[in-house]
Amino acid sequence: MSNIIVYGIKNCDTVKKSLTWLTSHKMAYDFHDYKTQGITESKLKAWCQQVGWEVLLNKKGTTWRKLDEATQISITNEKAAIAVMMSNTSMIKRPVIEKKDKVLAVGFDEKTYLEKVK
């Protein structure tokens, strides 16, 4: 088992790009598909403490745009963000790359990967 865990959804293009990058840099990782394996509230809370709920909540995707305006407006704090991410894991920005329970990166940015992941 590797120390790096990549959390995401298999068919996400950004996740695919991240996995390709890790593989090309000969970095071992485990993949956790939270669409099929789920995600715990405690894991989301830990991530929020490290990077903030605003970073984790994906407001750029189609899932966010499909929410009604009242729901979007109601998400103003960590508790509300975690609730919506628990009910629909597509709302979690991806991938989240973690090592020993520490978030190294959220999303894909090669510079960040070179500095923090490699």
C-alpha positions as CSV (number, residue, x, y, z in Angstrom):
1,M,0.0,0.0,0.0
2,S,1.3,3.4,-0.9
3,N,1.3,6.5,1.3
4,I,-0.6,8.6,-1.3
5,I,-4.3,8.3,-1.6
6,V,-6.1,9.9,-4.5
7,Y,-9.8,10.6,-3.8
8,G,-12.0,11.3,-6.7
9,I,-14.3,9.8,-9.3
10,K,-12.9,7.5,-12.0
11,N,-14.5,9.2,-15.0
12,C,-13.5,12.7,-14.1
13,D,-11.0,14.3,-16.6
14,T,-9.1,16.1,-13.8
15,V,-8.7,12.9,-11.8
16,K,-7.5,11.1,-15.0
17,K,-5.0,13.9,-15.6
18,S,-3.8,13.6,-12.0
19,L,-3.4,9.8,-12.1
20,T,-1.5,10.1,-15.4
21,W,0.8,12.7,-13.8
22,L,1.5,10.5,-10.8
23,T,2.1,7.4,-12.9
24,S,4.4,9.3,-15.3
25,H,6.4,10.5,-12.2
26,K,6.6,6.9,-11.0
27,M,4.7,7.6,-7.8
28,A,2.7,4.8,-6.2
29,Y,-0.8,5.7,-5.1
30,D,-4.1,4.1,-4.0
31,F,-7.3,5.4,-5.6
32,H,-10.5,5.9,-3.5
33,D,-13.5,6.4,-5.7
34,Y,-16.0,8.2,-3.5
35,K,-18.7,7.6,-6.0
36,T,-18.6,3.9,-5.3
37,Q,-16.8,3.7,-2.0
38,G,-18.3,6.7,-0.3
39,I,-16.7,9.3,2.0
40,T,-17.1,9.8,5.7
41,E,-18.3,13.0,7.4
42,S,-15.2,12.8,9.6
43,K,-12.9,12.7,6.5
44,L,-14.7,15.8,5.0
45,K,-14.4,17.6,8.4
46,A,-10.7,16.8,8.5
47,W,-10.2,18.1,5.0
48,C,-12.2,21.3,5.7
49,Q,-10.0,22.0,8.7
50,Q,-6.9,21.7,6.5
51,V,-8.0,23.5,3.3
52,G,-11.4,25.1,4.1
53,W,-14.8,24.1,2.9
54,E,-14.7,26.8,0.2
55,V,-11.9,24.9,-1.5
56,L,-13.5,21.5,-1.2
57,L,-17.0,22.5,-2.5
58,N,-17.0,22.5,-6.3
59,K,-19.1,25.4,-7.4
60,K,-17.9,25.2,-11.0
61,G,-19.4,21.9,-12.0
62,T,-22.8,21.0,-13.4
63,T,-23.9,19.4,-10.1
64,W,-23.7,22.8,-8.5
65,R,-25.5,24.5,-11.3
66,K,-28.3,21.9,-11.0
67,L,-29.0,22.9,-7.4
68,D,-31.8,25.3,-7.0
69,E,-30.8,28.9,-6.1
70,A,-32.2,28.6,-2.5
71,T,-30.0,25.6,-1.8
72,Q,-27.0,27.4,-3.3
73,I,-27.6,30.5,-1.2
74,S,-28.1,28.4,2.0
75,I,-24.5,26.9,1.8
76,T,-22.7,29.5,3.9
77,N,-20.7,27.5,6.3
78,E,-18.8,24.3,6.8
79,K,-21.7,22.3,8.2
80,A,-24.0,23.1,5.3
81,A,-21.2,22.4,2.8
82,I,-20.4,19.0,4.4
83,A,-24.1,18.1,4.3
84,V,-24.4,18.8,0.6
85,M,-21.1,17.0,-0.2
86,M,-22.2,14.0,1.8
87,S,-25.5,13.8,0.0
88,N,-23.8,14.2,-3.4
89,T,-20.2,13.4,-3.7
90,S,-19.9,15.0,-7.1
91,M,-20.0,18.3,-5.2
92,I,-16.5,17.5,-3.8
93,K,-13.7,19.2,-5.8
94,R,-11.4,16.5,-7.2
95,P,-9.1,15.0,-6.9
96,V,-8.1,15.3,-3.3
97,I,-4.6,14.0,-2.8
98,E,-3.7,12.9,0.7
99,K,-0.7,11.5,2.4
100,K,-0.8,10.3,6.1
101,D,-4.1,12.2,6.6
102,K,-2.6,15.4,5.3
103,V,-4.1,17.1,2.2
104,L,-1.3,17.7,-0.3
105,A,-3.5,19.1,-3.1
106,V,-7.0,19.7,-4.3
107,G,-7.6,19.6,-8.0
108,F,-4.8,19.4,-10.5
109,D,-2.0,21.9,-10.7
110,E,1.4,20.6,-11.9
111,K,3.4,23.3,-9.9
112,T,1.6,22.3,-6.7
113,Y,2.2,18.6,-7.5
114,L,5.9,19.2,-8.0
115,E,6.2,21.1,-4.8
116,K,3.9,19.2,-2.4
117,V,3.2,15.7,-3.9
118,K,6.5,14.6,-5.4
